[in-house]
Amino acid sequence: MIIQAIKASVLKFVKDEDGLTIVEYAVAGGLITVGVAVAFTDLGTAVHTQITALCTAVGAGGACG
């Protein structure tokens, strides 16, 4: 009788897809977070480059450091 209960519990666990859905959402959220971080890093580098070029063109010297 106990073995049948354990077997039923294991089969129920295997067929349950709620845990898998949570893992999928966690992985998707992590990938989105990494993508946003990379985009902001690239954007920050581009903005820094443009500001440095503007400071050089204006001749501000050390005021733009």
mmJSON file of the N, C-alpha and C atoms, coordinates in Angstrom:
{"data_MODEL":{"atom_site":{
"group_PDB":["ATOM","ATOM","ATOM","ATOM","ATOM","ATOM","ATOM","ATOM","ATOM","ATOM","ATOM","ATOM","ATOM","ATOM","ATOM","ATOM","ATOM","ATOM","ATOM","ATOM","ATOM","ATOM","ATOM","ATOM","ATOM","ATOM","ATOM","ATOM","ATOM","ATOM","ATOM","ATOM","ATOM","ATOM","ATOM","ATOM","ATOM","ATOM","ATOM","ATOM","ATOM","ATOM","ATOM","ATOM","ATOM","ATOM","ATOM","ATOM","ATOM","ATOM","ATOM","ATOM","ATOM","ATOM","ATOM","ATOM","ATOM","ATOM","ATOM","ATOM","ATOM","ATOM","ATOM","ATOM","ATOM","ATOM","ATOM","ATOM","ATOM","ATOM","ATOM","ATOM","ATOM","ATOM","ATOM","ATOM","ATOM","ATOM","ATOM","ATOM","ATOM","ATOM","ATOM","ATOM","ATOM","ATOM","ATOM","ATOM","ATOM","ATOM","ATOM","ATOM","ATOM","ATOM","ATOM","ATOM","ATOM","ATOM","ATOM","ATOM","ATOM","ATOM","ATOM","ATOM","ATOM","ATOM","ATOM","ATOM","ATOM","ATOM","ATOM","ATOM","ATOM","ATOM","ATOM","ATOM","ATOM","ATOM","ATOM","ATOM","ATOM","ATOM","ATOM","ATOM","ATOM","ATOM","ATOM","ATOM","ATOM","ATOM","ATOM","ATOM","ATOM","ATOM","ATOM","ATOM","ATOM","ATOM","ATOM","ATOM","ATOM","ATOM","ATOM","ATOM","ATOM","ATOM","ATOM","ATOM","ATOM","ATOM","ATOM","ATOM","ATOM","ATOM","ATOM","ATOM","ATOM","ATOM","ATOM","ATOM","ATOM","ATOM","ATOM","ATOM","ATOM","ATOM","ATOM","ATOM","ATOM","ATOM","ATOM","ATOM","ATOM","ATOM","ATOM","ATOM","ATOM","ATOM","ATOM","ATOM","ATOM","ATOM","ATOM","ATOM","ATOM","ATOM","ATOM","ATOM","ATOM","ATOM","ATOM","ATOM","ATOM","ATOM","ATOM"],
"id":[1,2,3,4,5,6,7,8,9,10,11,12,13,14,15,16,17,18,19,20,21,22,23,24,25,26,27,28,29,30,31,32,33,34,35,36,37,38,39,40,41,42,43,44,45,46,47,48,49,50,51,52,53,54,55,56,57,58,59,60,61,62,63,64,65,66,67,68,69,70,71,72,73,74,75,76,77,78,79,80,81,82,83,84,85,86,87,88,89,90,91,92,93,94,95,96,97,98,99,100,101,102,103,104,105,106,107,108,109,110,111,112,113,114,115,116,117,118,119,120,121,122,123,124,125,126,127,128,129,130,131,132,133,134,135,136,137,138,139,140,141,142,143,144,145,146,147,148,149,150,151,152,153,154,155,156,157,158,159,160,161,162,163,164,165,166,167,168,169,170,171,172,173,174,175,176,177,178,179,180,181,182,183,184,185,186,187,188,189,190,191,192,193,194,195],
"type_symbol":["N","C","C","N","C","C","N","C","C","N","C","C","N","C","C","N","C","C","N","C","C","N","C","C","N","C","C","N","C","C","N","C","C","N","C","C","N","C","C","N","C","C","N","C","C","N","C","C","N","C","C","N","C","C","N","C","C","N","C","C","N","C","C","N","C","C","N","C","C","N","C","C","N","C","C","N","C","C","N","C","C","N","C","C","N","C","C","N","C","C","N","C","C","N","C","C","N","C","C","N","C","C","N","C","C","N","C","C","N","C","C","N","C","C","N","C","C","N","C","C","N","C","C","N","C","C","N","C","C","N","C","C","N","C","C","N","C","C","N","C","C","N","C","C","N","C","C","N","C","C","N","C","C","N","C","C","N","C","C","N","C","C","N","C","C","N","C","C","N","C","C","N","C","C","N","C","C","N","C","C","N","C","C","N","C","C","N","C","C","N","C","C","N","C","C"],
"label_atom_id":["N","CA","C","N","CA","C","N","CA","C","N","CA","C","N","CA","C","N","CA","C","N","CA","C","N","CA","C","N","CA","C","N","CA","C","N","CA","C","N","CA","C","N","CA","C","N","CA","C","N","CA","C","N","CA","C","N","CA","C","N","CA","C","N","CA","C","N","CA","C","N","CA","C","N","CA","C","N","CA","C","N","CA","C","N","CA","C","N","CA","C","N","CA","C","N","CA","C","N","CA","C","N","CA","C","N","CA","C","N","CA","C","N","CA","C","N","CA","C","N","CA","C","N","CA","C","N","CA","C","N","CA","C","N","CA","C","N","CA","C","N","CA","C","N","CA","C","N","CA","C","N","CA","C","N","CA","C","N","CA","C","N","CA","C","N","CA","C","N","CA","C","N","CA","C","N","CA","C","N","CA","C","N","CA","C","N","CA","C","N","CA","C","N","CA","C","N","CA","C","N","CA","C","N","CA","C","N","CA","C","N","CA","C","N","CA","C","N","CA","C","N","CA","C","N","CA","C"],
"label_alt_id":[null,null,null,null,null,null,null,null,null,null,null,null,null,null,null,null,null,null,null,null,null,null,null,null,null,null,null,null,null,null,null,null,null,null,null,null,null,null,null,null,null,null,null,null,null,null,null,null,null,null,null,null,null,null,null,null,null,null,null,null,null,null,null,null,null,null,null,null,null,null,null,null,null,null,null,null,null,null,null,null,null,null,null,null,null,null,null,null,null,null,null,null,null,null,null,null,null,null,null,null,null,null,null,null,null,null,null,null,null,null,null,null,null,null,null,null,null,null,null,null,null,null,null,null,null,null,null,null,null,null,null,null,null,null,null,null,null,null,null,null,null,null,null,null,null,null,null,null,null,null,null,null,null,null,null,null,null,null,null,null,null,null,null,null,null,null,null,null,null,null,null,null,null,null,null,null,null,null,null,null,null,null,null,null,null,null,null,null,null,null,null,null,null,null,null],
"label_comp_id":["MET","MET","MET","ILE","ILE","ILE","ILE","ILE","ILE","GLN","GLN","GLN","ALA","ALA","ALA","ILE","ILE","ILE","LYS","LYS","LYS","ALA","ALA","ALA","SER","SER","SER","VAL","VAL","VAL","LEU","LEU","LEU","LYS","LYS","LYS","PHE","PHE","PHE","VAL","VAL","VAL","LYS","LYS","LYS","ASP","ASP","ASP","GLU","GLU","GLU","ASP","ASP","ASP","GLY","GLY","GLY","LEU","LEU","LEU","THR","THR","THR","ILE","ILE","ILE","VAL","VAL","VAL","GLU","GLU","GLU","TYR","TYR","TYR","ALA","ALA","ALA","VAL","VAL","VAL","ALA","ALA","ALA","GLY","GLY","GLY","GLY","GLY","GLY","LEU","LEU","LEU","ILE","ILE","ILE","THR","THR","THR","VAL","VAL","VAL","GLY","GLY","GLY","VAL","VAL","VAL","ALA","ALA","ALA","VAL","VAL","VAL","ALA","ALA","ALA","PHE","PHE","PHE","THR","THR","THR","ASP","ASP","ASP","LEU","LEU","LEU","GLY","GLY","GLY","THR","THR","THR","ALA","ALA","ALA","VAL","VAL","VAL","HIS","HIS","HIS","THR","THR","THR","GLN","GLN","GLN","ILE","ILE","ILE","THR","THR","THR","ALA","ALA","ALA","LEU","LEU","LEU","CYS","CYS","CYS","THR","THR","THR","ALA","ALA","ALA","VAL","VAL","VAL","GLY","GLY","GLY","ALA","ALA","ALA","GLY","GLY","GLY","GLY","GLY","GLY","ALA","ALA","ALA","CYS","CYS","CYS","GLY","GLY","GLY"],
"label_asym_id":["A","A","A","A","A","A","A","A","A","A","A","A","A","A","A","A","A","A","A","A","A","A","A","A","A","A","A","A","A","A","A","A","A","A","A","A","A","A","A","A","A","A","A","A","A","A","A","A","A","A","A","A","A","A","A","A","A","A","A","A","A","A","A","A","A","A","A","A","A","A","A","A","A","A","A","A","A","A","A","A","A","A","A","A","A","A","A","A","A","A","A","A","A","A","A","A","A","A","A","A","A","A","A","A","A","A","A","A","A","A","A","A","A","A","A","A","A","A","A","A","A","A","A","A","A","A","A","A","A","A","A","A","A","A","A","A","A","A","A","A","A","A","A","A","A","A","A","A","A","A","A","A","A","A","A","A","A","A","A","A","A","A","A","A","A","A","A","A","A","A","A","A","A","A","A","A","A","A","A","A","A","A","A","A","A","A","A","A","A","A","A","A","A","A","A"],
"label_entity_id":["1","1","1","1","1","1","1","1","1","1","1","1","1","1","1","1","1","1","1","1","1","1","1","1","1","1","1","1","1","1","1","1","1","1","1","1","1","1","1","1","1","1","1","1","1","1","1","1","1","1","1","1","1","1","1","1","1","1","1","1","1","1","1","1","1","1","1","1","1","1","1","1","1","1","1","1","1","1","1","1","1","1","1","1","1","1","1","1","1","1","1","1","1","1","1","1","1","1","1","1","1","1","1","1","1","1","1","1","1","1","1","1","1","1","1","1","1","1","1","1","1","1","1","1","1","1","1","1","1","1","1","1","1","1","1","1","1","1","1","1","1","1","1","1","1","1","1","1","1","1","1","1","1","1","1","1","1","1","1","1","1","1","1","1","1","1","1","1","1","1","1","1","1","1","1","1","1","1","1","1","1","1","1","1","1","1","1","1","1","1","1","1","1","1","1"],
"label_seq_id":[1,1,1,2,2,2,3,3,3,4,4,4,5,5,5,6,6,6,7,7,7,8,8,8,9,9,9,10,10,10,11,11,11,12,12,12,13,13,13,14,14,14,15,15,15,16,16,16,17,17,17,18,18,18,19,19,19,20,20,20,21,21,21,22,22,22,23,23,23,24,24,24,25,25,25,26,26,26,27,27,27,28,28,28,29,29,29,30,30,30,31,31,31,32,32,32,33,33,33,34,34,34,35,35,35,36,36,36,37,37,37,38,38,38,39,39,39,40,40,40,41,41,41,42,42,42,43,43,43,44,44,44,45,45,45,46,46,46,47,47,47,48,48,48,49,49,49,50,50,50,51,51,51,52,52,52,53,53,53,54,54,54,55,55,55,56,56,56,57,57,57,58,58,58,59,59,59,60,60,60,61,61,61,62,62,62,63,63,63,64,64,64,65,65,65],
"pdbx_PDB_ins_code":[null,null,null,null,null,null,null,null,null,null,null,null,null,null,null,null,null,null,null,null,null,null,null,null,null,null,null,null,null,null,null,null,null,null,null,null,null,null,null,null,null,null,null,null,null,null,null,null,null,null,null,null,null,null,null,null,null,null,null,null,null,null,null,null,null,null,null,null,null,null,null,null,null,null,null,null,null,null,null,null,null,null,null,null,null,null,null,null,null,null,null,null,null,null,null,null,null,null,null,null,null,null,null,null,null,null,null,null,null,null,null,null,null,null,null,null,null,null,null,null,null,null,null,null,null,null,null,null,null,null,null,null,null,null,null,null,null,null,null,null,null,null,null,null,null,null,null,null,null,null,null,null,null,null,null,null,null,null,null,null,null,null,null,null,null,null,null,null,null,null,null,null,null,null,null,null,null,null,null,null,null,null,null,null,null,null,null,null,null,null,null,null,null,null,null],
"Cartn_x":[0.822,0.0,0.863,1.926,2.797,3.539,3.95,4.664,3.767,2.499,1.564,1.408,1.389,1.274,2.52,3.681,4.937,4.962,4.55,4.519,3.574,2.401,1.431,2.003,2.703,3.304,4.39,5.209,6.276,5.679,4.663,4.027,3.369,2.749,2.134,3.201,4.345,5.438,5.994,6.141,6.694,5.749,4.451,3.477,3.204,3.578,3.333,4.28,3.727,4.536,4.635,4.062,4.128,5.557,6.32,7.711,8.532,8.279,8.99,8.648,7.411,7.003,7.731,7.864,8.569,10.032,10.646,12.042,12.17,11.236,11.279,11.165,10.263,10.13,11.412,12.035,13.276,14.395,14.499,15.534,15.268,14.015,13.673,13.959,13.606,13.886,15.368,16.148,17.598,18.186,17.699,18.194,17.821,16.622,16.203,17.073,17.353,18.195,19.59,20.165,21.494,21.457,20.399,20.272,20.179,19.407,19.272,20.601,21.304,22.605,23.605,23.636,24.551,24.169,22.868,22.424,22.808,22.616,22.972,24.477,25.243,26.703,27.155,26.616,26.967,26.514,25.322,24.803,25.679,26.085,26.946,28.283,28.847,30.112,29.949,28.856,28.612,28.407,27.662,27.431,28.741,29.549,30.851,31.73,31.736,32.535,32.064,30.761,30.222,30.517,30.395,30.671,32.149,33.008,34.447,34.771,34.16,34.381,33.87,32.742,32.193,33.11,33.622,34.537,35.815,36.295,37.504,37.251,36.089,35.754,35.581,35.013,34.791,36.087,36.973,38.243,38.117,37.234,36.998,38.138,38.963,40.118,39.703,40.15,39.89,38.505,37.727,36.417,35.421,35.704,34.774,35.209,36.151,36.696,35.732],
"Cartn_y":[-1.196,0.0,1.256,1.282,2.45,2.649,1.556,1.65,2.27,1.93,2.513,4.016,4.432,5.854,6.607,6.007,6.638,6.726,5.659,5.65,6.721,6.856,7.875,9.272,9.476,10.785,11.126,10.148,10.379,10.691,9.947,10.208,11.582,11.968,13.294,14.377,14.182,15.148,15.268,14.146,14.146,14.855,14.66,15.258,16.734,17.181,18.553,19.49,20.453,21.363,22.75,22.986,24.305,24.69,23.775,24.065,24.407,23.714,23.992,25.378,25.784,27.11,28.187,27.997,28.966,29.063,27.935,27.938,28.655,28.415,29.089,30.601,31.047,32.489,33.054,32.318,32.78,32.907,31.935,31.986,33.155,33.326,34.437,35.77,35.896,37.131,37.411,36.38,36.543,36.985,36.398,36.792,38.234,38.637,40.023,40.971,40.609,41.448,41.602,40.523,40.584,41.457,41.31,42.122,43.607,43.946,45.356,45.896,45.102,45.535,45.781,44.892,45.061,46.308,46.513,47.682,48.972,49.037,50.244,50.463,49.391,49.524,50.088,49.555,50.06,51.502,51.804,53.166,54.129,53.718,54.562,54.832,53.82,53.994,54.96,54.825,55.715,57.152,57.336,58.688,59.298,58.504,59.006,59.439,58.652,58.982,60.294,60.48,61.711,62.931,62.785,63.908,64.272,63.258,63.523,64.259,63.837,64.511,65.944,66.163,67.514,68.398,67.862,68.627,68.978,68.046,68.31,69.375,69.322,70.299,71.699,71.755,73.062,73.566,72.668,73.054,73.265,72.521,72.684,72.131,71.33,70.783,69.869,70.174,69.332,69.528,70.495,70.762,69.646,68.789,67.716,66.374,66.34,65.098,64.386],
"Cartn_z":[0.0,0.0,0.0,0.799,0.876,-0.445,-1.065,-2.343,-3.41,-3.402,-4.371,-4.14,-2.884,-2.562,-3.023,-2.817,-3.261,-4.779,-5.44,-6.907,-7.421,-6.801,-7.212,-6.998,-5.889,-5.605,-6.62,-6.961,-7.947,-9.309,-9.725,-11.021,-11.045,-9.945,-9.863,-9.984,-9.31,-9.375,-10.787,-11.482,-12.838,-13.807,-13.623,-14.526,-14.216,-13.028,-12.618,-13.374,-14.096,-14.897,-14.281,-13.118,-12.5,-12.152,-11.617,-11.279,-12.508,-13.592,-14.834,-15.341,-15.216,-15.658,-14.863,-13.562,-12.735,-13.159,-13.44,-13.883,-15.222,-16.122,-17.422,-17.267,-16.385,-16.146,-15.527,-14.631,-14.002,-15.029,-15.918,-16.955,-17.91,-18.313,-19.206,-18.533,-17.266,-16.539,-16.437,-16.206,-16.148,-17.472,-18.552,-19.878,-20.198,-19.838,-20.071,-19.255,-18.01,-17.159,-17.748,-18.225,-18.844,-20.097,-20.903,-22.115,-21.809,-20.787,-20.4,-19.875,-19.077,-18.551,-19.669,-20.646,-21.785,-22.59,-22.804,-23.561,-22.845,-21.523,-20.786,-20.765,-20.695,-20.726,-22.059,-23.148,-24.474,-24.652,-24.17,-24.271,-23.472,-22.269,-21.437,-22.105,-22.74,-23.457,-24.622,-25.364,-26.503,-26.041,-24.956,-24.438,-23.952,-23.252,-22.779,-23.947,-25.001,-26.177,-26.797,-26.905,-27.495,-26.617,-25.31,-24.409,-24.449,-24.511,-24.61,-25.91,-27.006,-28.294,-28.234,-27.589,-27.471,-26.628,-25.526,-24.677,-25.429,-26.208,-26.999,-28.036,-28.679,-29.713,-29.123,-27.931,-27.302,-26.674,-26.339,-25.731,-24.239,-23.597,-22.166,-21.328,-21.921,-21.205,-20.07,-18.857,-17.705,-17.096,-17.593,-17.005,-17.289,-18.259,-18.61,-18.054,-17.156,-16.644,-15.78],
"occupancy":[1.0,1.0,1.0,1.0,1.0,1.0,1.0,1.0,1.0,1.0,1.0,1.0,1.0,1.0,1.0,1.0,1.0,1.0,1.0,1.0,1.0,1.0,1.0,1.0,1.0,1.0,1.0,1.0,1.0,1.0,1.0,1.0,1.0,1.0,1.0,1.0,1.0,1.0,1.0,1.0,1.0,1.0,1.0,1.0,1.0,1.0,1.0,1.0,1.0,1.0,1.0,1.0,1.0,1.0,1.0,1.0,1.0,1.0,1.0,1.0,1.0,1.0,1.0,1.0,1.0,1.0,1.0,1.0,1.0,1.0,1.0,1.0,1.0,1.0,1.0,1.0,1.0,1.0,1.0,1.0,1.0,1.0,1.0,1.0,1.0,1.0,1.0,1.0,1.0,1.0,1.0,1.0,1.0,1.0,1.0,1.0,1.0,1.0,1.0,1.0,1.0,1.0,1.0,1.0,1.0,1.0,1.0,1.0,1.0,1.0,1.0,1.0,1.0,1.0,1.0,1.0,1.0,1.0,1.0,1.0,1.0,1.0,1.0,1.0,1.0,1.0,1.0,1.0,1.0,1.0,1.0,1.0,1.0,1.0,1.0,1.0,1.0,1.0,1.0,1.0,1.0,1.0,1.0,1.0,1.0,1.0,1.0,1.0,1.0,1.0,1.0,1.0,1.0,1.0,1.0,1.0,1.0,1.0,1.0,1.0,1.0,1.0,1.0,1.0,1.0,1.0,1.0,1.0,1.0,1.0,1.0,1.0,1.0,1.0,1.0,1.0,1.0,1.0,1.0,1.0,1.0,1.0,1.0,1.0,1.0,1.0,1.0,1.0,1.0,1.0,1.0,1.0,1.0,1.0,1.0],
"B_iso_or_equiv":[0.0,0.0,0.0,0.0,0.0,0.0,0.0,0.0,0.0,0.0,0.0,0.0,0.0,0.0,0.0,0.0,0.0,0.0,0.0,0.0,0.0,0.0,0.0,0.0,0.0,0.0,0.0,0.0,0.0,0.0,0.0,0.0,0.0,0.0,0.0,0.0,0.0,0.0,0.0,0.0,0.0,0.0,0.0,0.0,0.0,0.0,0.0,0.0,0.0,0.0,0.0,0.0,0.0,0.0,0.0,0.0,0.0,0.0,0.0,0.0,0.0,0.0,0.0,0.0,0.0,0.0,0.0,0.0,0.0,0.0,0.0,0.0,0.0,0.0,0.0,0.0,0.0,0.0,0.0,0.0,0.0,0.0,0.0,0.0,0.0,0.0,0.0,0.0,0.0,0.0,0.0,0.0,0.0,0.0,0.0,0.0,0.0,0.0,0.0,0.0,0.0,0.0,0.0,0.0,0.0,0.0,0.0,0.0,0.0,0.0,0.0,0.0,0.0,0.0,0.0,0.0,0.0,0.0,0.0,0.0,0.0,0.0,0.0,0.0,0.0,0.0,0.0,0.0,0.0,0.0,0.0,0.0,0.0,0.0,0.0,0.0,0.0,0.0,0.0,0.0,0.0,0.0,0.0,0.0,0.0,0.0,0.0,0.0,0.0,0.0,0.0,0.0,0.0,0.0,0.0,0.0,0.0,0.0,0.0,0.0,0.0,0.0,0.0,0.0,0.0,0.0,0.0,0.0,0.0,0.0,0.0,0.0,0.0,0.0,0.0,0.0,0.0,0.0,0.0,0.0,0.0,0.0,0.0,0.0,0.0,0.0,0.0,0.0,0.0,0.0,0.0,0.0,0.0,0.0,0.0],
"pdbx_formal_charge":[null,null,null,null,null,null,null,null,null,null,null,null,null,null,null,null,null,null,null,null,null,null,null,null,null,null,null,null,null,null,null,null,null,null,null,null,null,null,null,null,null,null,null,null,null,null,null,null,null,null,null,null,null,null,null,null,null,null,null,null,null,null,null,null,null,null,null,null,null,null,null,null,null,null,null,null,null,null,null,null,null,null,null,null,null,null,null,null,null,null,null,null,null,null,null,null,null,null,null,null,null,null,null,null,null,null,null,null,null,null,null,null,null,null,null,null,null,null,null,null,null,null,null,null,null,null,null,null,null,null,null,null,null,null,null,null,null,null,null,null,null,null,null,null,null,null,null,null,null,null,null,null,null,null,null,null,null,null,null,null,null,null,null,null,null,null,null,null,null,null,null,null,null,null,null,null,null,null,null,null,null,null,null,null,null,null,null,null,null,null,null,null,null,null,null],
"auth_seq_id":[1,1,1,2,2,2,3,3,3,4,4,4,5,5,5,6,6,6,7,7,7,8,8,8,9,9,9,10,10,10,11,11,11,12,12,12,13,13,13,14,14,14,15,15,15,16,16,16,17,17,17,18,18,18,19,19,19,20,20,20,21,21,21,22,22,22,23,23,23,24,24,24,25,25,25,26,26,26,27,27,27,28,28,28,29,29,29,30,30,30,31,31,31,32,32,32,33,33,33,34,34,34,35,35,35,36,36,36,37,37,37,38,38,38,39,39,39,40,40,40,41,41,41,42,42,42,43,43,43,44,44,44,45,45,45,46,46,46,47,47,47,48,48,48,49,49,49,50,50,50,51,51,51,52,52,52,53,53,53,54,54,54,55,55,55,56,56,56,57,57,57,58,58,58,59,59,59,60,60,60,61,61,61,62,62,62,63,63,63,64,64,64,65,65,65],
"auth_comp_id":["MET","MET","MET","ILE","ILE","ILE","ILE","ILE","ILE","GLN","GLN","GLN","ALA","ALA","ALA","ILE","ILE","ILE","LYS","LYS","LYS","ALA","ALA","ALA","SER","SER","SER","VAL","VAL","VAL","LEU","LEU","LEU","LYS","LYS","LYS","PHE","PHE","PHE","VAL","VAL","VAL","LYS","LYS","LYS","ASP","ASP","ASP","GLU","GLU","GLU","ASP","ASP","ASP","GLY","GLY","GLY","LEU","LEU","LEU","THR","THR","THR","ILE","ILE","ILE","VAL","VAL","VAL","GLU","GLU","GLU","TYR","TYR","TYR","ALA","ALA","ALA","VAL","VAL","VAL","ALA","ALA","ALA","GLY","GLY","GLY","GLY","GLY","GLY","LEU","LEU","LEU","ILE","ILE","ILE","THR","THR","THR","VAL","VAL","VAL","GLY","GLY","GLY","VAL","VAL","VAL","ALA","ALA","ALA","VAL","VAL","VAL","ALA","ALA","ALA","PHE","PHE","PHE","THR","THR","THR","ASP","ASP","ASP","LEU","LEU","LEU","GLY","GLY","GLY","THR","THR","THR","ALA","ALA","ALA","VAL","VAL","VAL","HIS","HIS","HIS","THR","THR","THR","GLN","GLN","GLN","ILE","ILE","ILE","THR","THR","THR","ALA","ALA","ALA","LEU","LEU","LEU","CYS","CYS","CYS","THR","THR","THR","ALA","ALA","ALA","VAL","VAL","VAL","GLY","GLY","GLY","ALA","ALA","ALA","GLY","GLY","GLY","GLY","GLY","GLY","ALA","ALA","ALA","CYS","CYS","CYS","GLY","GLY","GLY"],
"auth_asym_id":["A","A","A","A","A","A","A","A","A","A","A","A","A","A","A","A","A","A","A","A","A","A","A","A","A","A","A","A","A","A","A","A","A","A","A","A","A","A","A","A","A","A","A","A","A","A","A","A","A","A","A","A","A","A","A","A","A","A","A","A","A","A","A","A","A","A","A","A","A","A","A","A","A","A","A","A","A","A","A","A","A","A","A","A","A","A","A","A","A","A","A","A","A","A","A","A","A","A","A","A","A","A","A","A","A","A","A","A","A","A","A","A","A","A","A","A","A","A","A","A","A","A","A","A","A","A","A","A","A","A","A","A","A","A","A","A","A","A","A","A","A","A","A","A","A","A","A","A","A","A","A","A","A","A","A","A","A","A","A","A","A","A","A","A","A","A","A","A","A","A","A","A","A","A","A","A","A","A","A","A","A","A","A","A","A","A","A","A","A","A","A","A","A","A","A"],
"auth_atom_id":["N","CA","C","N","CA","C","N","CA","C","N","CA","C","N","CA","C","N","CA","C","N","CA","C","N","CA","C","N","CA","C","N","CA","C","N","CA","C","N","CA","C","N","CA","C","N","CA","C","N","CA","C","N","CA","C","N","CA","C","N","CA","C","N","CA","C","N","CA","C","N","CA","C","N","CA","C","N","CA","C","N","CA","C","N","CA","C","N","CA","C","N","CA","C","N","CA","C","N","CA","C","N","CA","C","N","CA","C","N","CA","C","N","CA","C","N","CA","C","N","CA","C","N","CA","C","N","CA","C","N","CA","C","N","CA","C","N","CA","C","N","CA","C","N","CA","C","N","CA","C","N","CA","C","N","CA","C","N","CA","C","N","CA","C","N","CA","C","N","CA","C","N","CA","C","N","CA","C","N","CA","C","N","CA","C","N","CA","C","N","CA","C","N","CA","C","N","CA","C","N","CA","C","N","CA","C","N","CA","C","N","CA","C","N","CA","C","N","CA","C","N","CA","C","N","CA","C"],
"pdbx_PDB_model_num":[1,1,1,1,1,1,1,1,1,1,1,1,1,1,1,1,1,1,1,1,1,1,1,1,1,1,1,1,1,1,1,1,1,1,1,1,1,1,1,1,1,1,1,1,1,1,1,1,1,1,1,1,1,1,1,1,1,1,1,1,1,1,1,1,1,1,1,1,1,1,1,1,1,1,1,1,1,1,1,1,1,1,1,1,1,1,1,1,1,1,1,1,1,1,1,1,1,1,1,1,1,1,1,1,1,1,1,1,1,1,1,1,1,1,1,1,1,1,1,1,1,1,1,1,1,1,1,1,1,1,1,1,1,1,1,1,1,1,1,1,1,1,1,1,1,1,1,1,1,1,1,1,1,1,1,1,1,1,1,1,1,1,1,1,1,1,1,1,1,1,1,1,1,1,1,1,1,1,1,1,1,1,1,1,1,1,1,1,1,1,1,1,1,1,1]
}}}
